[in-house]
Amino acid sequence: MSSIVRSECVLTELDHARLSKLQDAARGGALADLLAEADLVPSQRVPADVVTMYSQVLVRDHASGEVRKLTLCYPSDAEPDAGFISVLSPMGAALIGRRVGERVRSALPAGLEREMTLEAILFQPEASGDYST
């Protein structure tokens, strides 16, 4: 389970609508809490430093110092070994709506917890003018 402490969670109206459809699959938890508490904005007004669906980000692991490139996606597109992580995964749920510079905590499969910092957003669909992805 993710431990998500947010200063402010921002979701596009489109991401919120699509994620709401996945809420049953998530069986509550962090995604349900996020959907209930998020500030919704039109896709055209989401800040460029906020992680949205299909954003490509760099995260730094605090324990190892390793920097990883991840792309946040829907479960059907997930390929964790290739860096495509599902929004329903603990790390995916921790990243959605986060801003560059924020820290996230996420559970690992072995029950350990990993803390990471969102270092950069390399690509955000809305920042490139894509308001329908």
TIVO-2410 file (N, C-alpha, C; in nm, 3 decimals):
# residues 133
REC num residu      c1      c2      c3 atome chaine
REC   1      M   0.083  -0.117   0.000     N      A
REC   1      M   0.000   0.000   0.000    CA      A
REC   1      M   0.088   0.124   0.000     C      A
REC   2      S   0.048   0.224  -0.077     N      A
REC   2      S   0.124   0.347  -0.085    CA      A
REC   2      S   0.089   0.437   0.031     C      A
REC   3      S   0.187   0.511   0.074     N      A
REC   3      S   0.165   0.616   0.171    CA      A
REC   3      S   0.176   0.745   0.095     C      A
REC   4      I   0.063   0.808   0.070     N      A
REC   4      I   0.063   0.927  -0.013    CA      A
REC   4      I   0.027   1.047   0.072     C      A
REC   5      V   0.122   1.139   0.085     N      A
REC   5      V   0.097   1.263   0.155    CA      A
REC   5      V   0.110   1.372   0.050     C      A
REC   6      R   0.003   1.438   0.020     N      A
REC   6      R   0.001   1.535  -0.088    CA      A
REC   6      R  -0.022   1.675  -0.034     C      A
REC   7      S   0.055   1.769  -0.088     N      A
REC   7      S   0.028   1.907  -0.055    CA      A
REC   7      S  -0.096   1.952  -0.133     C      A
REC   8      E  -0.113   1.901  -0.252     N      A
REC   8      E  -0.227   1.931  -0.338    CA      A
REC   8      E  -0.225   1.827  -0.449     C      A
REC   9      C  -0.336   1.766  -0.476     N      A
REC   9      C  -0.346   1.670  -0.585    CA      A
REC   9      C  -0.426   1.733  -0.697     C      A
REC  10      V  -0.370   1.737  -0.815     N      A
REC  10      V  -0.436   1.796  -0.930    CA      A
REC  10      V  -0.455   1.688  -1.036     C      A
REC  11      L  -0.578   1.674  -1.080     N      A
REC  11      L  -0.609   1.582  -1.189    CA      A
REC  11      L  -0.684   1.657  -1.297     C      A
REC  12      T  -0.659   1.617  -1.422     N      A
REC  12      T  -0.741   1.673  -1.529    CA      A
REC  12      T  -0.881   1.610  -1.519     C      A
REC  13      E  -0.979   1.681  -1.570     N      A
REC  13      E  -1.116   1.627  -1.568    CA      A
REC  13      E  -1.123   1.496  -1.645     C      A
REC  14      L  -1.049   1.486  -1.756     N      A
REC  14      L  -1.048   1.363  -1.836    CA      A
REC  14      L  -0.984   1.248  -1.760     C      A
REC  15      D  -0.868   1.272  -1.697     N      A
REC  15      D  -0.804   1.166  -1.618    CA      A
REC  15      D  -0.897   1.121  -1.506     C      A
REC  16      H  -0.961   1.216  -1.440     N      A
REC  16      H  -1.052   1.182  -1.329    CA      A
REC  16      H  -1.165   1.092  -1.378     C      A
REC  17      A  -1.225   1.128  -1.490     N      A
REC  17      A  -1.336   1.048  -1.544    CA      A
REC  17      A  -1.289   0.907  -1.579     C      A
REC  18      R  -1.175   0.895  -1.643     N      A
REC  18      R  -1.124   0.763  -1.682    CA      A
REC  18      R  -1.081   0.681  -1.560     C      A
REC  19      L  -1.017   0.746  -1.464     N      A
REC  19      L  -0.973   0.675  -1.344    CA      A
REC  19      L  -1.091   0.632  -1.258     C      A
REC  20      S  -1.198   0.708  -1.260     N      A
REC  20      S  -1.317   0.671  -1.185    CA      A
REC  20      S  -1.372   0.538  -1.234     C      A
REC  21      K  -1.360   0.513  -1.364     N      A
REC  21      K  -1.404   0.386  -1.421    CA      A
REC  21      K  -1.318   0.269  -1.373     C      A
REC  22      L  -1.192   0.297  -1.338     N      A
REC  22      L  -1.101   0.193  -1.290    CA      A
REC  22      L  -1.113   0.171  -1.139     C      A
REC  23      Q  -1.185   0.257  -1.072     N      A
REC  23      Q  -1.190   0.254  -0.925    CA      A
REC  23      Q  -1.237   0.118  -0.873     C      A
REC  24      D  -1.331   0.055  -0.938     N      A
REC  24      D  -1.376  -0.077  -0.893    CA      A
REC  24      D  -1.263  -0.179  -0.899     C      A
REC  25      A  -1.182  -0.171  -1.004     N      A
REC  25      A  -1.069  -0.263  -1.017    CA      A
REC  25      A  -0.966  -0.238  -0.907     C      A
REC  26      A  -0.955  -0.113  -0.864     N      A
REC  26      A  -0.857  -0.079  -0.761    CA      A
REC  26      A  -0.904  -0.121  -0.622     C      A
REC  27      R  -1.032  -0.151  -0.607     N      A
REC  27      R  -1.089  -0.192  -0.478    CA      A
REC  27      R  -1.057  -0.092  -0.367     C      A
REC  28      G  -1.086   0.036  -0.396     N      A
REC  28      G  -1.063   0.139  -0.294    CA      A
REC  28      G  -0.918   0.177  -0.286     C      A
REC  29      G  -0.868   0.197  -0.167     N      A
REC  29      G  -0.728   0.228  -0.144    CA      A
REC  29      G  -0.688   0.367  -0.189     C      A
REC  30      A  -0.561   0.380  -0.223     N      A
REC  30      A  -0.502   0.510  -0.254    CA      A
REC  30      A  -0.571   0.577  -0.373     C      A
REC  31      L  -0.606   0.502  -0.476     N      A
REC  31      L  -0.668   0.562  -0.593    CA      A
REC  31      L  -0.805   0.618  -0.558     C      A
REC  32      A  -0.883   0.547  -0.480     N      A
REC  32      A  -1.015   0.596  -0.440    CA      A
REC  32      A  -1.003   0.724  -0.358     C      A
REC  33      D  -0.907   0.727  -0.266     N      A
REC  33      D  -0.884   0.847  -0.186    CA      A
REC  33      D  -0.844   0.964  -0.274     C      A
REC  34      L  -0.755   0.938  -0.367     N      A
REC  34      L  -0.708   1.042  -0.458    CA      A
REC  34      L  -0.823   1.100  -0.539     C      A
REC  35      L  -0.908   1.015  -0.594     N      A
REC  35      L  -1.020   1.061  -0.675    CA      A
REC  35      L  -1.117   1.147  -0.594     C      A
REC  36      A  -1.135   1.112  -0.468     N      A
REC  36      A  -1.227   1.187  -0.383    CA      A
REC  36      A  -1.172   1.324  -0.344     C      A
REC  37      E  -1.039   1.336  -0.334     N      A
REC  37      E  -0.978   1.458  -0.281    CA      A
REC  37      E  -0.916   1.548  -0.386     C      A
REC  38      A  -0.907   1.503  -0.510     N      A
REC  38      A  -0.833   1.577  -0.613    CA      A
REC  38      A  -0.902   1.708  -0.651     C      A
REC  39      D  -0.818   1.807  -0.683     N      A
REC  39      D  -0.865   1.930  -0.744    CA      A
REC  39      D  -0.869   1.905  -0.894     C      A
REC  40      L  -0.986   1.925  -0.956     N      A
REC  40      L  -1.001   1.897  -1.099    CA      A
REC  40      L  -0.981   2.024  -1.180     C      A
REC  41      V  -0.909   2.009  -1.291     N      A
REC  41      V  -0.887   2.120  -1.382    CA      A
REC  41      V  -0.908   2.072  -1.525     C      A
REC  42      P  -0.951   2.162  -1.613     N      A
REC  42      P  -0.957   2.123  -1.755    CA      A
REC  42      P  -0.817   2.088  -1.804     C      A
REC  43      S  -0.808   1.997  -1.898     N      A
REC  43      S  -0.678   1.953  -1.950    CA      A
REC  43      S  -0.592   2.070  -1.997     C      A
REC  44      Q  -0.656   2.171  -2.056     N      A
REC  44      Q  -0.582   2.286  -2.108    CA      A
REC  44      Q  -0.520   2.371  -1.998     C      A
REC  45      R  -0.564   2.352  -1.872     N      A
REC  45      R  -0.514   2.436  -1.763    CA      A
REC  45      R  -0.429   2.360  -1.661     C      A
REC  46      V  -0.397   2.235  -1.685     N      A
REC  46      V  -0.315   2.161  -1.590    CA      A
REC  46      V  -0.171   2.214  -1.597     C      A
REC  47      P  -0.110   2.243  -1.482     N      A
REC  47      P   0.029   2.290  -1.485    CA      A
REC  47      P   0.122   2.185  -1.546     C      A
REC  48      A   0.226   2.231  -1.614     N      A
REC  48      A   0.319   2.141  -1.682    CA      A
REC  48      A   0.404   2.058  -1.587     C      A
REC  49      D   0.405   2.093  -1.457     N      A
REC  49      D   0.486   2.018  -1.360    CA      A
REC  49      D   0.405   1.915  -1.283     C      A
REC  50      V   0.284   1.882  -1.331     N      A
REC  50      V   0.196   1.784  -1.267    CA      A
REC  50      V   0.195   1.655  -1.350     C      A
REC  51      V   0.207   1.542  -1.283     N      A
REC  51      V   0.203   1.412  -1.351    CA      A
REC  51      V   0.058   1.380  -1.388     C      A
REC  52      T   0.037   1.359  -1.517     N      A
REC  52      T  -0.094   1.317  -1.570    CA      A
REC  52      T  -0.075   1.181  -1.635     C      A
REC  53      M  -0.184   1.123  -1.680     N      A
REC  53      M  -0.174   0.993  -1.747    CA      A
REC  53      M  -0.087   1.005  -1.872     C      A
REC  54      Y   0.000   0.909  -1.890     N      A
REC  54      Y   0.097   0.899  -1.999    CA      A
REC  54      Y   0.210   1.001  -1.989     C      A
REC  55      S   0.225   1.062  -1.872     N      A
REC  55      S   0.343   1.144  -1.849    CA      A
REC  55      S   0.465   1.054  -1.835     C      A
REC  56      Q   0.577   1.101  -1.886     N      A
REC  56      Q   0.705   1.031  -1.870    CA      A
REC  56      Q   0.786   1.111  -1.768     C      A
REC  57      V   0.830   1.043  -1.662     N      A
REC  57      V   0.894   1.112  -1.550    CA      A
REC  57      V   1.028   1.049  -1.514     C      A
REC  58      L   1.108   1.126  -1.443     N      A
REC  58      L   1.230   1.074  -1.381    CA      A
REC  58      L   1.208   1.076  -1.231     C      A
REC  59      V   1.234   0.961  -1.165     N      A
REC  59      V   1.225   0.952  -1.020    CA      A
REC  59      V   1.359   0.904  -0.964     C      A
REC  60      R   1.396   0.959  -0.849     N      A
REC  60      R   1.521   0.921  -0.783    CA      A
REC  60      R   1.488   0.841  -0.657     C      A
REC  61      D   1.544   0.721  -0.649     N      A
REC  61      D   1.529   0.635  -0.532    CA      A
REC  61      D   1.620   0.688  -0.422     C      A
REC  62      H   1.563   0.716  -0.305     N      A
REC  62      H   1.642   0.773  -0.195    CA      A
REC  62      H   1.743   0.674  -0.139     C      A
REC  63      A   1.711   0.547  -0.138     N      A
REC  63      A   1.802   0.448  -0.080    CA      A
REC  63      A   1.924   0.424  -0.169     C      A
REC  64      S   1.902   0.409  -0.300     N      A
REC  64      S   2.011   0.373  -0.390    CA      A
REC  64      S   2.068   0.491  -0.467     C      A
REC  65      G   1.992   0.598  -0.477     N      A
REC  65      G   2.034   0.711  -0.559    CA      A
REC  65      G   2.004   0.692  -0.707     C      A
REC  66      E   1.953   0.574  -0.742     N      A
REC  66      E   1.923   0.540  -0.882    CA      A
REC  66      E   1.812   0.630  -0.935     C      A
REC  67      V   1.827   0.676  -1.059     N      A
REC  67      V   1.724   0.753  -1.129    CA      A
REC  67      V   1.662   0.663  -1.234     C      A
REC  68      R   1.530   0.657  -1.233     N      A
REC  68      R   1.458   0.572  -1.329    CA      A
REC  68      R   1.363   0.658  -1.411     C      A
REC  69      K   1.346   0.620  -1.536     N      A
REC  69      K   1.247   0.684  -1.623    CA      A
REC  69      K   1.124   0.595  -1.624     C      A
REC  70      L   1.009   0.653  -1.590     N      A
REC  70      L   0.883   0.580  -1.584    CA      A
REC  70      L   0.778   0.653  -1.666     C      A
REC  71      T   0.686   0.577  -1.723     N      A
REC  71      T   0.572   0.633  -1.792    CA      A
REC  71      T   0.446   0.581  -1.724     C      A
REC  72      L   0.360   0.671  -1.680     N      A
REC  72      L   0.238   0.634  -1.610    CA      A
REC  72      L   0.130   0.599  -1.712     C      A
REC  73      C   0.072   0.479  -1.699     N      A
REC  73      C  -0.023   0.433  -1.799    CA      A
REC  73      C  -0.141   0.359  -1.734     C      A
REC  74      Y  -0.236   0.321  -1.817     N      A
REC  74      Y  -0.348   0.239  -1.772    CA      A
REC  74      Y  -0.302   0.093  -1.765     C      A
REC  75      P  -0.373   0.012  -1.688     N      A
REC  75      P  -0.329  -0.128  -1.667    CA      A
REC  75      P  -0.305  -0.206  -1.797     C      A
REC  76      S  -0.386  -0.184  -1.899     N      A
REC  76      S  -0.372  -0.261  -2.024    CA      A
REC  76      S  -0.242  -0.229  -2.098     C      A
REC  77      D  -0.181  -0.115  -2.070     N      A
REC  77      D  -0.056  -0.075  -2.136    CA      A
REC  77      D   0.068  -0.098  -2.050     C      A
REC  78      A   0.049  -0.149  -1.929     N      A
REC  78      A   0.160  -0.163  -1.835    CA      A
REC  78      A   0.263  -0.265  -1.882     C      A
REC  79      E   0.389  -0.227  -1.877     N      A
REC  79      E   0.504  -0.313  -1.901    CA      A
REC  79      E   0.612  -0.268  -1.804     C      A
REC  80      P   0.603  -0.313  -1.678     N      A
REC  80      P   0.695  -0.263  -1.574    CA      A
REC  80      P   0.842  -0.275  -1.610     C      A
REC  81      D   0.882  -0.383  -1.677     N      A
REC  81      D   1.023  -0.400  -1.713    CA      A
REC  81      D   1.070  -0.295  -1.814     C      A
REC  82      A   0.975  -0.240  -1.889     N      A
REC  82      A   1.008  -0.136  -1.987    CA      A
REC  82      A   0.983   0.004  -1.932     C      A
REC  83      G   0.942   0.013  -1.804     N      A
REC  83      G   0.920   0.143  -1.741    CA      A
REC  83      G   0.779   0.196  -1.753     C      A
REC  84      F   0.687   0.119  -1.810     N      A
REC  84      F   0.547   0.160  -1.820    CA      A
REC  84      F   0.473   0.104  -1.699     C      A
REC  85      I   0.438   0.193  -1.605     N      A
REC  85      I   0.376   0.146  -1.480    CA      A
REC  85      I   0.230   0.185  -1.475     C      A
REC  86      S   0.149   0.092  -1.430     N      A
REC  86      S   0.005   0.112  -1.420    CA      A
REC  86      S  -0.028   0.211  -1.309     C      A
REC  87      V  -0.127   0.293  -1.336     N      A
REC  87      V  -0.177   0.386  -1.235    CA      A
REC  87      V  -0.238   0.310  -1.117     C      A
REC  88      L  -0.271   0.182  -1.135     N      A
REC  88      L  -0.325   0.101  -1.025    CA      A
REC  88      L  -0.217   0.038  -0.940     C      A
REC  89      S  -0.091   0.046  -0.984     N      A
REC  89      S   0.019  -0.005  -0.903    CA      A
REC  89      S   0.045   0.093  -0.788     C      A
REC  90      P   0.108   0.046  -0.682     N      A
REC  90      P   0.139   0.139  -0.573    CA      A
REC  90      P   0.219   0.262  -0.618     C      A
REC  91      M   0.320   0.242  -0.703     N      A
REC  91      M   0.399   0.355  -0.749    CA      A
REC  91      M   0.317   0.446  -0.841     C      A
REC  92      G   0.238   0.387  -0.929     N      A
REC  92      G   0.154   0.466  -1.019    CA      A
REC  92      G   0.055   0.553  -0.943     C      A
REC  93      A  -0.012   0.493  -0.845     N      A
REC  93      A  -0.109   0.568  -0.764    CA      A
REC  93      A  -0.039   0.678  -0.684     C      A
REC  94      A   0.086   0.655  -0.646     N      A
REC  94      A   0.161   0.755  -0.571    CA      A
REC  94      A   0.203   0.872  -0.659     C      A
REC  95      L   0.224   0.848  -0.789     N      A
REC  95      L   0.273   0.953  -0.879    CA      A
REC  95      L   0.165   1.041  -0.940     C      A
REC  96      I   0.048   0.985  -0.970     N      A
REC  96      I  -0.054   1.063  -1.040    CA      A
REC  96      I  -0.091   1.188  -0.959     C      A
REC  97      G  -0.092   1.301  -1.027     N      A
REC  97      G  -0.129   1.428  -0.963    CA      A
REC  97      G  -0.019   1.496  -0.886     C      A
REC  98      R   0.100   1.434  -0.883     N      A
REC  98      R   0.214   1.490  -0.809    CA      A
REC  98      R   0.287   1.594  -0.892     C      A
REC  99      R   0.360   1.681  -0.820     N      A
REC  99      R   0.438   1.786  -0.886    CA      A
REC  99      R   0.587   1.755  -0.876     C      A
REC 100      V   0.662   1.806  -0.971     N      A
REC 100      V   0.807   1.792  -0.969    CA      A
REC 100      V   0.860   1.842  -0.835     C      A
REC 101      G   0.952   1.765  -0.777     N      A
REC 101      G   1.012   1.800  -0.649    CA      A
REC 101      G   0.948   1.730  -0.530     C      A
REC 102      E   0.829   1.674  -0.548     N      A
REC 102      E   0.762   1.607  -0.437    CA      A
REC 102      E   0.821   1.468  -0.416     C      A
REC 103      R   0.809   1.421  -0.291     N      A
REC 103      R   0.850   1.285  -0.255    CA      A
REC 103      R   0.729   1.195  -0.255     C      A
REC 104      V   0.750   1.070  -0.295     N      A
REC 104      V   0.646   0.968  -0.290    CA      A
REC 104      V   0.699   0.846  -0.218     C      A
REC 105      R   0.610   0.777  -0.150     N      A
REC 105      R   0.643   0.649  -0.087    CA      A
REC 105      R   0.554   0.544  -0.149     C      A
REC 106      S   0.614   0.430  -0.177     N      A
REC 106      S   0.540   0.323  -0.241    CA      A
REC 106      S   0.586   0.188  -0.187     C      A
REC 107      A   0.489   0.098  -0.170     N      A
REC 107      A   0.522  -0.038  -0.126    CA      A
REC 107      A   0.581  -0.116  -0.243     C      A
REC 108      L   0.675  -0.202  -0.210     N      A
REC 108      L   0.734  -0.294  -0.308    CA      A
REC 108      L   0.668  -0.430  -0.292     C      A
REC 109      P   0.678  -0.517  -0.392     N      A
REC 109      P   0.615  -0.648  -0.382    CA      A
REC 109      P   0.658  -0.728  -0.258     C      A
REC 110      A   0.780  -0.712  -0.211     N      A
REC 110      A   0.829  -0.789  -0.096    CA      A
REC 110      A   0.782  -0.729   0.037     C      A
REC 111      G   0.697  -0.625   0.031     N      A
REC 111      G   0.646  -0.564   0.154    CA      A
REC 111      G   0.731  -0.450   0.205     C      A
REC 112      L   0.844  -0.424   0.141     N      A
REC 112      L   0.927  -0.311   0.179    CA      A
REC 112      L   0.867  -0.184   0.122     C      A
REC 113      E   0.914  -0.071   0.171     N      A
REC 113      E   0.866   0.057   0.120    CA      A
REC 113      E   0.983   0.130   0.056     C      A
REC 114      R   0.956   0.199  -0.053     N      A
REC 114      R   1.058   0.276  -0.124    CA      A
REC 114      R   1.014   0.422  -0.126     C      A
REC 115      E   1.109   0.511  -0.099     N      A
REC 115      E   1.082   0.654  -0.107    CA      A
REC 115      E   1.158   0.710  -0.226     C      A
REC 116      M   1.088   0.788  -0.306     N      A
REC 116      M   1.146   0.847  -0.426    CA      A
REC 116      M   1.108   0.993  -0.436     C      A
REC 117      T   1.188   1.068  -0.511     N      A
REC 117      T   1.157   1.207  -0.541    CA      A
REC 117      T   1.128   1.218  -0.690     C      A
REC 118      L   1.022   1.289  -0.723     N      A
REC 118      L   0.989   1.317  -0.863    CA      A
REC 118      L   1.084   1.427  -0.911     C      A
REC 119      E   1.185   1.387  -0.986     N      A
REC 119      E   1.291   1.478  -1.030    CA      A
REC 119      E   1.250   1.567  -1.148     C      A
REC 120      A   1.179   1.508  -1.244     N      A
REC 120      A   1.145   1.584  -1.365    CA      A
REC 120      A   1.031   1.517  -1.439     C      A
REC 121      I   0.961   1.596  -1.517     N      A
REC 121      I   0.864   1.543  -1.612    CA      A
REC 121      I   0.924   1.565  -1.750     C      A
REC 122      L   0.955   1.456  -1.816     N      A
REC 122      L   1.016   1.463  -1.948    CA      A
REC 122      L   0.912   1.488  -2.056     C      A
REC 123      F   0.791   1.437  -2.034     N      A
REC 123      F   0.682   1.453  -2.129    CA      A
REC 123      F   0.551   1.449  -2.055     C      A
REC 124      Q   0.465   1.544  -2.084     N      A
REC 124      Q   0.328   1.546  -2.033    CA      A
REC 124      Q   0.240   1.572  -2.154     C      A
REC 125      P   0.143   1.484  -2.184     N      A
REC 125      P   0.061   1.502  -2.304    CA      A
REC 125      P  -0.002   1.641  -2.314     C      A
REC 126      E  -0.056   1.689  -2.204     N      A
REC 126      E  -0.125   1.819  -2.209    CA      A
REC 126      E  -0.030   1.933  -2.242     C      A
REC 127      A   0.093   1.928  -2.193     N      A
REC 127      A   0.191   2.034  -2.221    CA      A
REC 127      A   0.228   2.037  -2.370     C      A
REC 128      S   0.211   1.923  -2.437     N      A
REC 128      S   0.242   1.918  -2.580    CA      A
REC 128      S   0.118   1.944  -2.667     C      A
REC 129      G   0.005   1.977  -2.602     N      A
REC 129      G  -0.117   2.009  -2.676    CA      A
REC 129      G  -0.210   1.891  -2.696     C      A
REC 130      D  -0.180   1.775  -2.637     N      A
REC 130      D  -0.265   1.656  -2.650    CA      A
REC 130      D  -0.361   1.656  -2.531     C      A
REC 131      Y  -0.485   1.687  -2.557     N      A
REC 131      Y  -0.585   1.695  -2.448    CA      A
REC 131      Y  -0.681   1.577  -2.450     C      A
REC 132      S  -0.651   1.473  -2.531     N      A
REC 132      S  -0.744   1.360  -2.541    CA      A
REC 132      S  -0.683   1.226  -2.503     C      A
REC 133      T  -0.553   1.222  -2.472     N      A
REC 133      T  -0.489   1.093  -2.439    CA      A
REC 133      T  -0.529   1.048  -2.301     C      A
***
